[in-house]
Amino acid sequence: MVALLNDIGCSTDQDYPTDMHAFLAMIQEEQKIYDTVFSELIRQVTINMVERGEVLAEIRRRYGNMFTKIPKHVRHLHTELIAQRKLNRRLSEELMRSKETVADLWAELDVVRKHDLEVTKQAQDAQEKLVSVLTQSDNTDEILEEYHKLYKMQRERLEEGVRKSEVEKKMWIDAAANLALRIGQEHGMVDLAQLQKQENSRLRSANHMIVIISNTNDGEMTAIETKIEEWRSRVLRLSQTVIDEDHHNIETLTKIQRSMKLVLKNLTVNEPKDAIEQDHPMLKAFHIFDVKTLAEHLMKWVEHITSVAVRFTSDSDLVFHEEIIAIRKVAEQWLEGGLKLLHRNEKNTNSKDYIPLTDVLSKIGLEIEEWLTKLESRISGEEGVASLVIGLQNQLEDRYTAFSARDFDKPLPLTERTQLKESLVYWTEQIVNLTGILTNTCEKEQQKVPLHVENWVSRVLDQMNTDTDVRNEENHKLHTAMISWMVHLLVKSGRERPSEAWDHEFLQLTQEILAFNMNLMRDSSDIEMISDDNKSLREEIQLVSRVICCLLLVLKFFCFFFCQESKRQLDTSSKASLDVGKEKFSARFPSQRRKVLTERDDDKFGKPHQ
C-alpha cells in the first residue's frame, strides 16, 4: 500500500500562494488517493464477489463526483467573498463620499444660518434705530426748524453788514480818490486823473482777459471731463461684464474638472482585476451603474463646456467688438482734447508745469490702449482660450455621441476604460490651462487706469486754477503798485526832489507793466480776445499800457520841474523877507551894531547880489 502511494506521488510537499489553493490541492490529492485505493479494493472484492464489487464501484463514483464538485464550490465561495469585499469597499467609498457631501452641506447650512442670524440682528438693530428715530423725529424737526430760522436770521444780518461795509468802503475809496485828484489839480497835475482812468481801464481789460482765458480752459476741461465720464462708464461696464463672464467660466470649468477627477478615481479604483470580478452579478451591476453615471457626466460636461464656448461661437462677440470700437473712439477724442489743451498751455509763462502733465497723459493713452487690447483679445479668445475651449467642446461632444450609441446594460471593456481614463487625464490638463489663462482678468487695469485718469484731471484743474490765481494776483499787485506810486507822487510833489529810490520804483513799475502785458499776450495767444463791445482786448490793453507809461513819464518830469520851481519861489520870498527885516533893524539899532549884524547875516544867507 505504501509502495502504491509512493507511486501516486502524494507524499511530496509543495508551497501554494493562498490557503484556498492549498486546500484545493489537498482535495485533489485525497481524491487521487481515494480513487486509487477504491480501484484496488474493487478489484480485489470483485474477484471474490461481483455484487460487493459493484456496490463499492457505486460508492467510488459518488465519492468521485463529490470530490469533483467541492473545488468548484470552493472557488465560487471565494469569488463571492472577494465580490463581497469589493462591494463593501465600494459602499464604504460611497458612504464616505456621502458623508463628505453631507458635511459640506452642513457647513454651508451653518454659514447660511450665521448669515441669517447676522442679517436678523442687523434688521432688529435697524428697526430699533428706526423706531427711536421716529419717536424723536417730531422734536428733532422742531429743533431743526428753530436752528434753520436762527441761521437764516444770522446770515441775513451778516450779509447786510458785509453789504454796508462794502458800500462804506467804496464811499471812502471814492472820497479818497476825489481828494487826491483835487490835490493834483491844485498842484497843476491834470494828467493824474487821466492816469487813474487809464489804470482802471487797464485793470478791467486785464481782468476780462484773465476771465476769458480761465473760461476757455474751463470750457475745454468740462468737455474733456464729459467725454471721460462717458468713456469711464462704458469701459467699466464692458470690463465688468467680461470679468463676470470669466469668473463664471472659471467656476464652470472648475466644476467640470472636479467631476472628471471623481470619475477618473472611480474608474481607477473600481477597475476589475480579473474575469471573476468582471462577470460577478453583484459587481457587474456596479459596473453597469458606472456606465450609466458616466453617460450622465458626459452630458453635463458637454452642457457646461457649451455654456463656456458660447462667447466664441455666437454673435455676442461682435456686439462687444463694436462697443470696444466706440469706446476707443471716445478715448481718442478726450485724449486729443487733453493734448490740445496742454499744448496750448505749454506756450504760456508756466509751460514747465504742463510738460509733466503731457507725459502723464501719453502714458495714460498707452495704458488705455493696452486695456482695450486685452479686453479685445479676451472677448475674441485670441490668447488661446477660444481654440482650447472649442477643441475641448468637440472632444466631449464626440465622446458623448460615441458613448450614447453603446449598450448601457454592458460594462465597459478594458480597452475602452483605458482610453477613457487617458482622455480624462488629457481633458483635466486642458482645463487647468484654460483656468490659468482666464485667471489673468482685467481687474488690475479696471482699478488702475480710471484712478490714473482721475488723478490727471485733478492735477490739470489744480494747475489751471493756480495759473488763474497767479494772474489775478499779479494784476492786483500791479494795480496796487500803480496806486502807491501816484500816492507818493502827491505826497512828494512840491516838497522834495525825486530820489533815486523813487526813480527805481518808476522804472520797476514800467517794466512790470510791460512784462505783465507780454505774459498776458503769451497766455492768450491762441484764444480769441473780444470785449463786449466787439473790440480787441489785446489792442486795447497794449494801447492803455503805452498811455500809462507816457503819463507816468510826464508826471515824473512834472514833479521834477515843479520841485525846481517851488524851490526858486521859496528862495525869492526868503530874500524879500530879509530886505524888509534889514530896514526895520537899521531904524532901531545904532550903525556900529547894525554893521556887525549885517555882516553876520550876509555870511549866513549870502550876499544880495549873489
DACOR-V927472 format. One record per residue. N is the residue number from 0. RES is the residue in one letter. PSI is psi in whole degrees, 0 to 359 (none if undefined). NEAR is the number of other ideal C-beta (glycine too) atoms within 8 Angstrom. Layout:
BEGIN
n:N res:RES psi:PSI near:NEAR
n:N res:RES psi:PSI near:NEAR
END
This chain:
BEGIN
n:0 res:M psi:319 near:5
n:1 res:V psi:319 near:5
n:2 res:A psi:325 near:6
n:3 res:L psi:318 near:10
n:4 res:L psi:324 near:11
n:5 res:N psi:324 near:8
n:6 res:D psi:326 near:6
n:7 res:I psi:329 near:9
n:8 res:G psi:33 near:6
n:9 res:C psi:359 near:8
n:10 res:S psi:355 near:5
n:11 res:T psi:139 near:5
n:12 res:D psi:135 near:3
n:13 res:Q psi:155 near:5
n:14 res:D psi:139 near:3
n:15 res:Y psi:152 near:8
n:16 res:P psi:325 near:3
n:17 res:T psi:166 near:6
n:18 res:D psi:328 near:6
n:19 res:M psi:317 near:8
n:20 res:H psi:322 near:9
n:21 res:A psi:319 near:9
n:22 res:F psi:317 near:9
n:23 res:L psi:319 near:11
n:24 res:A psi:321 near:10
n:25 res:M psi:319 near:8
n:26 res:I psi:319 near:12
n:27 res:Q psi:319 near:10
n:28 res:E psi:316 near:9
n:29 res:E psi:325 near:9
n:30 res:Q psi:318 near:11
n:31 res:K psi:318 near:10
n:32 res:I psi:310 near:11
n:33 res:Y psi:320 near:12
n:34 res:D psi:318 near:10
n:35 res:T psi:314 near:11
n:36 res:V psi:315 near:10
n:37 res:F psi:323 near:12
n:38 res:S psi:318 near:9
n:39 res:E psi:317 near:9
n:40 res:L psi:317 near:9
n:41 res:I psi:321 near:12
n:42 res:R psi:315 near:9
n:43 res:Q psi:318 near:8
n:44 res:V psi:323 near:11
n:45 res:T psi:330 near:11
n:46 res:I psi:318 near:5
n:47 res:N psi:317 near:6
n:48 res:M psi:120 near:7
n:49 res:V psi:322 near:6
n:50 res:E psi:317 near:6
n:51 res:R psi:324 near:10
n:52 res:G psi:321 near:12
n:53 res:E psi:322 near:9
n:54 res:V psi:315 near:8
n:55 res:L psi:325 near:12
n:56 res:A psi:320 near:9
n:57 res:E psi:318 near:8
n:58 res:I psi:318 near:9
n:59 res:R psi:319 near:13
n:60 res:R psi:317 near:8
n:61 res:R psi:316 near:8
n:62 res:Y psi:324 near:10
n:63 res:G psi:316 near:11
n:64 res:N psi:320 near:8
n:65 res:M psi:313 near:8
n:66 res:F psi:334 near:12
n:67 res:T psi:324 near:9
n:68 res:K psi:333 near:8
n:69 res:I psi:310 near:9
n:70 res:P psi:323 near:10
n:71 res:K psi:316 near:8
n:72 res:H psi:323 near:8
n:73 res:V psi:319 near:12
n:74 res:R psi:319 near:9
n:75 res:H psi:320 near:8
n:76 res:L psi:321 near:8
n:77 res:H psi:317 near:9
n:78 res:T psi:319 near:10
n:79 res:E psi:319 near:9
n:80 res:L psi:315 near:8
n:81 res:I psi:317 near:10
n:82 res:A psi:320 near:13
n:83 res:Q psi:321 near:9
n:84 res:R psi:314 near:8
n:85 res:K psi:322 near:11
n:86 res:L psi:317 near:11
n:87 res:N psi:319 near:8
n:88 res:R psi:318 near:8
n:89 res:R psi:318 near:10
n:90 res:L psi:322 near:8
n:91 res:S psi:318 near:8
n:92 res:E psi:316 near:9
n:93 res:E psi:323 near:8
n:94 res:L psi:317 near:8
n:95 res:M psi:320 near:8
n:96 res:R psi:320 near:8
n:97 res:S psi:320 near:8
n:98 res:K psi:318 near:8
n:99 res:E psi:318 near:8
n:100 res:T psi:317 near:8
n:101 res:V psi:321 near:8
n:102 res:A psi:318 near:8
n:103 res:D psi:318 near:8
n:104 res:L psi:320 near:8
n:105 res:W psi:320 near:8
n:106 res:A psi:315 near:8
n:107 res:E psi:322 near:8
n:108 res:L psi:321 near:8
n:109 res:D psi:318 near:8
n:110 res:V psi:317 near:8
n:111 res:V psi:320 near:8
n:112 res:R psi:315 near:8
n:113 res:K psi:316 near:8
n:114 res:H psi:321 near:8
n:115 res:D psi:319 near:8
n:116 res:L psi:317 near:8
n:117 res:E psi:315 near:8
n:118 res:V psi:319 near:8
n:119 res:T psi:318 near:8
n:120 res:K psi:316 near:8
n:121 res:Q psi:320 near:8
n:122 res:A psi:319 near:8
n:123 res:Q psi:316 near:8
n:124 res:D psi:316 near:8
n:125 res:A psi:321 near:8
n:126 res:Q psi:316 near:8
n:127 res:E psi:317 near:8
n:128 res:K psi:319 near:8
n:129 res:L psi:320 near:8
n:130 res:V psi:316 near:8
n:131 res:S psi:321 near:8
n:132 res:V psi:319 near:8
n:133 res:L psi:324 near:7
n:134 res:T psi:329 near:6
n:135 res:Q psi:0 near:8
n:136 res:S psi:324 near:8
n:137 res:D psi:309 near:6
n:138 res:N psi:321 near:7
n:139 res:T psi:320 near:8
n:140 res:D psi:319 near:8
n:141 res:E psi:315 near:8
n:142 res:I psi:318 near:8
n:143 res:L psi:321 near:8
n:144 res:E psi:320 near:8
n:145 res:E psi:316 near:8
n:146 res:Y psi:322 near:8
n:147 res:H psi:317 near:8
n:148 res:K psi:316 near:8
n:149 res:L psi:317 near:8
n:150 res:Y psi:318 near:8
n:151 res:K psi:319 near:8
n:152 res:M psi:315 near:8
n:153 res:Q psi:322 near:8
n:154 res:R psi:319 near:8
n:155 res:E psi:321 near:8
n:156 res:R psi:314 near:8
n:157 res:L psi:318 near:8
n:158 res:E psi:321 near:8
n:159 res:E psi:320 near:8
n:160 res:G psi:317 near:8
n:161 res:V psi:320 near:8
n:162 res:R psi:316 near:8
n:163 res:K psi:320 near:8
n:164 res:S psi:319 near:8
n:165 res:E psi:318 near:8
n:166 res:V psi:316 near:8
n:167 res:E psi:319 near:8
n:168 res:K psi:316 near:8
n:169 res:K psi:322 near:8
n:170 res:M psi:316 near:8
n:171 res:W psi:321 near:8
n:172 res:I psi:316 near:8
n:173 res:D psi:319 near:8
n:174 res:A psi:315 near:8
n:175 res:A psi:320 near:8
n:176 res:A psi:319 near:9
n:177 res:N psi:318 near:8
n:178 res:L psi:319 near:8
n:179 res:A psi:318 near:12
n:180 res:L psi:323 near:11
n:181 res:R psi:319 near:8
n:182 res:I psi:319 near:9
n:183 res:G psi:318 near:13
n:184 res:Q psi:321 near:11
n:185 res:E psi:329 near:6
n:186 res:H psi:3 near:10
n:187 res:G psi:8 near:7
n:188 res:M psi:76 near:13
n:189 res:V psi:340 near:8
n:190 res:D psi:351 near:10
n:191 res:L psi:319 near:15
n:192 res:A psi:321 near:10
n:193 res:Q psi:322 near:10
n:194 res:L psi:317 near:13
n:195 res:Q psi:318 near:11
n:196 res:K psi:316 near:8
n:197 res:Q psi:324 near:12
n:198 res:E psi:318 near:12
n:199 res:N psi:322 near:8
n:200 res:S psi:318 near:10
n:201 res:R psi:319 near:13
n:202 res:L psi:315 near:10
n:203 res:R psi:318 near:8
n:204 res:S psi:317 near:13
n:205 res:A psi:318 near:12
n:206 res:N psi:320 near:10
n:207 res:H psi:317 near:10
n:208 res:M psi:319 near:14
n:209 res:I psi:319 near:13
n:210 res:V psi:320 near:8
n:211 res:I psi:317 near:12
n:212 res:I psi:314 near:13
n:213 res:S psi:318 near:10
n:214 res:N psi:322 near:8
n:215 res:T psi:313 near:9
n:216 res:N psi:318 near:12
n:217 res:D psi:321 near:9
n:218 res:G psi:315 near:8
n:219 res:E psi:321 near:11
n:220 res:M psi:325 near:13
n:221 res:T psi:318 near:8
n:222 res:A psi:320 near:9
n:223 res:I psi:317 near:13
n:224 res:E psi:325 near:9
n:225 res:T psi:314 near:8
n:226 res:K psi:321 near:12
n:227 res:I psi:319 near:11
n:228 res:E psi:319 near:8
n:229 res:E psi:316 near:9
n:230 res:W psi:317 near:12
n:231 res:R psi:314 near:10
n:232 res:S psi:319 near:8
n:233 res:R psi:317 near:12
n:234 res:V psi:325 near:12
n:235 res:L psi:322 near:10
n:236 res:R psi:316 near:8
n:237 res:L psi:315 near:13
n:238 res:S psi:319 near:13
n:239 res:Q psi:323 near:9
n:240 res:T psi:314 near:8
n:241 res:V psi:319 near:14
n:242 res:I psi:318 near:12
n:243 res:D psi:318 near:8
n:244 res:E psi:321 near:9
n:245 res:D psi:316 near:11
n:246 res:H psi:319 near:9
n:247 res:H psi:319 near:8
n:248 res:N psi:321 near:10
n:249 res:I psi:317 near:11
n:250 res:E psi:319 near:8
n:251 res:T psi:315 near:12
n:252 res:L psi:325 near:14
n:253 res:T psi:320 near:9
n:254 res:K psi:316 near:9
n:255 res:I psi:316 near:12
n:256 res:Q psi:317 near:12
n:257 res:R psi:318 near:8
n:258 res:S psi:321 near:11
n:259 res:M psi:320 near:14
n:260 res:K psi:322 near:9
n:261 res:L psi:317 near:8
n:262 res:V psi:319 near:12
n:263 res:L psi:320 near:12
n:264 res:K psi:317 near:8
n:265 res:N psi:318 near:9
n:266 res:L psi:325 near:13
n:267 res:T psi:317 near:8
n:268 res:V psi:319 near:7
n:269 res:N psi:17 near:11
n:270 res:E psi:128 near:8
n:271 res:P psi:138 near:10
n:272 res:K psi:330 near:4
n:273 res:D psi:184 near:6
n:274 res:A psi:332 near:6
n:275 res:I psi:312 near:9
n:276 res:E psi:325 near:12
n:277 res:Q psi:327 near:11
n:278 res:D psi:356 near:6
n:279 res:H psi:136 near:11
n:280 res:P psi:317 near:5
n:281 res:M psi:315 near:9
n:282 res:L psi:328 near:13
n:283 res:K psi:326 near:11
n:284 res:A psi:321 near:8
n:285 res:F psi:321 near:11
n:286 res:H psi:321 near:13
n:287 res:I psi:321 near:12
n:288 res:F psi:322 near:8
n:289 res:D psi:323 near:13
n:290 res:V psi:314 near:13
n:291 res:K psi:320 near:9
n:292 res:T psi:321 near:9
n:293 res:L psi:322 near:12
n:294 res:A psi:319 near:12
n:295 res:E psi:319 near:8
n:296 res:H psi:316 near:11
n:297 res:L psi:320 near:12
n:298 res:M psi:318 near:9
n:299 res:K psi:321 near:9
n:300 res:W psi:319 near:13
n:301 res:V psi:318 near:12
n:302 res:E psi:316 near:8
n:303 res:H psi:314 near:12
n:304 res:I psi:332 near:14
n:305 res:T psi:321 near:9
n:306 res:S psi:330 near:8
n:307 res:V psi:321 near:12
n:308 res:A psi:357 near:11
n:309 res:V psi:332 near:9
n:310 res:R psi:325 near:11
n:311 res:F psi:349 near:12
n:312 res:T psi:353 near:6
n:313 res:S psi:186 near:7
n:314 res:D psi:8 near:5
n:315 res:S psi:330 near:8
n:316 res:D psi:334 near:11
n:317 res:L psi:320 near:7
n:318 res:V psi:318 near:8
n:319 res:F psi:319 near:12
n:320 res:H psi:320 near:11
n:321 res:E psi:321 near:8
n:322 res:E psi:322 near:10
n:323 res:I psi:320 near:13
n:324 res:I psi:317 near:8
n:325 res:A psi:319 near:9
n:326 res:I psi:318 near:13
n:327 res:R psi:323 near:10
n:328 res:K psi:315 near:8
n:329 res:V psi:319 near:12
n:330 res:A psi:318 near:13
n:331 res:E psi:324 near:8
n:332 res:Q psi:310 near:9
n:333 res:W psi:333 near:12
n:334 res:L psi:318 near:12
n:335 res:E psi:317 near:8
n:336 res:G psi:320 near:12
n:337 res:G psi:317 near:12
n:338 res:L psi:320 near:10
n:339 res:K psi:316 near:9
n:340 res:L psi:316 near:13
n:341 res:L psi:320 near:13
n:342 res:H psi:323 near:9
n:343 res:R psi:321 near:8
n:344 res:N psi:344 near:14
n:345 res:E psi:344 near:10
n:346 res:K psi:351 near:10
n:347 res:N psi:189 near:10
n:348 res:T psi:337 near:6
n:349 res:N psi:44 near:10
n:350 res:S psi:329 near:10
n:351 res:K psi:337 near:5
n:352 res:D psi:344 near:8
n:353 res:Y psi:344 near:12
n:354 res:I psi:314 near:9
n:355 res:P psi:326 near:7
n:356 res:L psi:325 near:13
n:357 res:T psi:318 near:12
n:358 res:D psi:319 near:8
n:359 res:V psi:319 near:11
n:360 res:L psi:324 near:13
n:361 res:S psi:319 near:8
n:362 res:K psi:322 near:9
n:363 res:I psi:321 near:13
n:364 res:G psi:319 near:10
n:365 res:L psi:319 near:8
n:366 res:E psi:320 near:12
n:367 res:I psi:317 near:11
n:368 res:E psi:319 near:9
n:369 res:E psi:319 near:9
n:370 res:W psi:312 near:14
n:371 res:L psi:323 near:13
n:372 res:T psi:320 near:8
n:373 res:K psi:319 near:10
n:374 res:L psi:319 near:14
n:375 res:E psi:318 near:11
n:376 res:S psi:321 near:10
n:377 res:R psi:322 near:13
n:378 res:I psi:317 near:12
n:379 res:S psi:343 near:10
n:380 res:G psi:25 near:13
n:381 res:E psi:342 near:7
n:382 res:E psi:13 near:7
n:383 res:G psi:353 near:9
n:384 res:V psi:316 near:12
n:385 res:A psi:314 near:10
n:386 res:S psi:319 near:8
n:387 res:L psi:316 near:12
n:388 res:V psi:314 near:14
n:389 res:I psi:320 near:11
n:390 res:G psi:316 near:9
n:391 res:L psi:322 near:13
n:392 res:Q psi:316 near:13
n:393 res:N psi:319 near:8
n:394 res:Q psi:316 near:10
n:395 res:L psi:320 near:13
n:396 res:E psi:317 near:9
n:397 res:D psi:315 near:8
n:398 res:R psi:319 near:11
n:399 res:Y psi:321 near:13
n:400 res:T psi:315 near:8
n:401 res:A psi:323 near:8
n:402 res:F psi:329 near:10
n:403 res:S psi:338 near:7
n:404 res:A psi:350 near:5
n:405 res:R psi:171 near:8
n:406 res:D psi:119 near:4
n:407 res:F psi:355 near:8
n:408 res:D psi:7 near:4
n:409 res:K psi:140 near:7
n:410 res:P psi:168 near:10
n:411 res:L psi:134 near:10
n:412 res:P psi:162 near:6
n:413 res:L psi:320 near:7
n:414 res:T psi:317 near:6
n:415 res:E psi:322 near:8
n:416 res:R psi:319 near:11
n:417 res:T psi:315 near:8
n:418 res:Q psi:320 near:8
n:419 res:L psi:321 near:12
n:420 res:K psi:319 near:11
n:421 res:E psi:319 near:8
n:422 res:S psi:320 near:10
n:423 res:L psi:319 near:12
n:424 res:V psi:317 near:9
n:425 res:Y psi:320 near:8
n:426 res:W psi:319 near:12
n:427 res:T psi:323 near:12
n:428 res:E psi:318 near:8
n:429 res:Q psi:321 near:11
n:430 res:I psi:322 near:13
n:431 res:V psi:316 near:9
n:432 res:N psi:319 near:10
n:433 res:L psi:312 near:13
n:434 res:T psi:326 near:12
n:435 res:G psi:321 near:8
n:436 res:I psi:317 near:11
n:437 res:L psi:337 near:12
n:438 res:T psi:331 near:7
n:439 res:N psi:75 near:5
n:440 res:T psi:183 near:11
n:441 res:C psi:21 near:12
n:442 res:E psi:323 near:7
n:443 res:K psi:313 near:7
n:444 res:E psi:324 near:12
n:445 res:Q psi:329 near:13
n:446 res:Q psi:327 near:7
n:447 res:K psi:310 near:9
n:448 res:V psi:311 near:11
n:449 res:P psi:327 near:10
n:450 res:L psi:319 near:8
n:451 res:H psi:319 near:12
n:452 res:V psi:317 near:11
n:453 res:E psi:318 near:8
n:454 res:N psi:321 near:8
n:455 res:W psi:316 near:13
n:456 res:V psi:318 near:12
n:457 res:S psi:318 near:8
n:458 res:R psi:320 near:10
n:459 res:V psi:316 near:13
n:460 res:L psi:318 near:9
n:461 res:D psi:318 near:8
n:462 res:Q psi:318 near:13
n:463 res:M psi:322 near:13
n:464 res:N psi:322 near:8
n:465 res:T psi:317 near:8
n:466 res:D psi:317 near:12
n:467 res:T psi:317 near:12
n:468 res:D psi:321 near:8
n:469 res:V psi:318 near:9
n:470 res:R psi:314 near:12
n:471 res:N psi:319 near:10
n:472 res:E psi:316 near:8
n:473 res:E psi:321 near:10
n:474 res:N psi:312 near:13
n:475 res:H psi:327 near:8
n:476 res:K psi:319 near:8
n:477 res:L psi:321 near:12
n:478 res:H psi:319 near:10
n:479 res:T psi:319 near:8
n:480 res:A psi:321 near:10
n:481 res:M psi:313 near:11
n:482 res:I psi:319 near:9
n:483 res:S psi:320 near:8
n:484 res:W psi:320 near:12
n:485 res:M psi:323 near:12
n:486 res:V psi:316 near:9
n:487 res:H psi:325 near:10
n:488 res:L psi:317 near:12
n:489 res:L psi:322 near:13
n:490 res:V psi:321 near:7
n:491 res:K psi:344 near:11
n:492 res:S psi:126 near:12
n:493 res:G psi:355 near:7
n:494 res:R psi:327 near:7
n:495 res:E psi:154 near:6
n:496 res:R psi:142 near:6
n:497 res:P psi:132 near:10
n:498 res:S psi:176 near:7
n:499 res:E psi:325 near:5
n:500 res:A psi:321 near:6
n:501 res:W psi:322 near:10
n:502 res:D psi:320 near:10
n:503 res:H psi:321 near:8
n:504 res:E psi:322 near:10
n:505 res:F psi:314 near:11
n:506 res:L psi:318 near:8
n:507 res:Q psi:322 near:8
n:508 res:L psi:315 near:13
n:509 res:T psi:320 near:10
n:510 res:Q psi:321 near:8
n:511 res:E psi:322 near:10
n:512 res:I psi:313 near:13
n:513 res:L psi:319 near:10
n:514 res:A psi:319 near:8
n:515 res:F psi:318 near:12
n:516 res:N psi:319 near:11
n:517 res:M psi:316 near:8
n:518 res:N psi:322 near:11
n:519 res:L psi:320 near:13
n:520 res:M psi:323 near:10
n:521 res:R psi:319 near:10
n:522 res:D psi:332 near:12
n:523 res:S psi:28 near:12
n:524 res:S psi:322 near:7
n:525 res:D psi:17 near:5
n:526 res:I psi:139 near:8
n:527 res:E psi:121 near:3
n:528 res:M psi:92 near:10
n:529 res:I psi:131 near:7
n:530 res:S psi:180 near:11
n:531 res:D psi:332 near:3
n:532 res:D psi:25 near:4
n:533 res:N psi:41 near:5
n:534 res:K psi:152 near:8
n:535 res:S psi:121 near:8
n:536 res:L psi:330 near:13
n:537 res:R psi:309 near:10
n:538 res:E psi:321 near:8
n:539 res:E psi:313 near:12
n:540 res:I psi:327 near:14
n:541 res:Q psi:317 near:10
n:542 res:L psi:315 near:8
n:543 res:V psi:321 near:12
n:544 res:S psi:321 near:12
n:545 res:R psi:317 near:8
n:546 res:V psi:320 near:10
n:547 res:I psi:317 near:14
n:548 res:C psi:318 near:11
n:549 res:C psi:317 near:8
n:550 res:L psi:323 near:12
n:551 res:L psi:317 near:13
n:552 res:L psi:319 near:8
n:553 res:V psi:316 near:9
n:554 res:L psi:329 near:13
n:555 res:K psi:311 near:11
n:556 res:F psi:325 near:8
n:557 res:F psi:316 near:11
n:558 res:C psi:320 near:13
n:559 res:F psi:310 near:10
n:560 res:F psi:328 near:8
n:561 res:F psi:320 near:12
n:562 res:C psi:320 near:14
n:563 res:Q psi:314 near:9
n:564 res:E psi:321 near:8
n:565 res:S psi:323 near:10
n:566 res:K psi:319 near:8
n:567 res:R psi:318 near:8
n:568 res:Q psi:325 near:8
n:569 res:L psi:321 near:8
n:570 res:D psi:318 near:8
n:571 res:T psi:316 near:8
n:572 res:S psi:328 near:8
n:573 res:S psi:320 near:9
n:574 res:K psi:321 near:10
n:575 res:A psi:320 near:8
n:576 res:S psi:328 near:8
n:577 res:L psi:319 near:10
n:578 res:D psi:319 near:9
n:579 res:V psi:324 near:8
n:580 res:G psi:322 near:8
n:581 res:K psi:320 near:10
n:582 res:E psi:317 near:8
n:583 res:K psi:326 near:8
n:584 res:F psi:319 near:10
n:585 res:S psi:334 near:8
n:586 res:A psi:339 near:5
n:587 res:R psi:337 near:5
n:588 res:F psi:159 near:7
n:589 res:P psi:170 near:5
n:590 res:S psi:324 near:5
n:591 res:Q psi:311 near:6
n:592 res:R psi:322 near:8
n:593 res:R psi:325 near:11
n:594 res:K psi:317 near:8
n:595 res:V psi:313 near:8
n:596 res:L psi:326 near:10
n:597 res:T psi:319 near:9
n:598 res:E psi:322 near:8
n:599 res:R psi:320 near:8
n:600 res:D psi:327 near:10
n:601 res:D psi:321 near:9
n:602 res:D psi:331 near:5
n:603 res:K psi:315 near:6
n:604 res:F psi:351 near:7
n:605 res:G psi:155 near:6
n:606 res:K psi:154 near:5
n:607 res:P psi:323 near:6
n:608 res:H psi:340 near:3
n:609 res:Q psi:none near:4
END
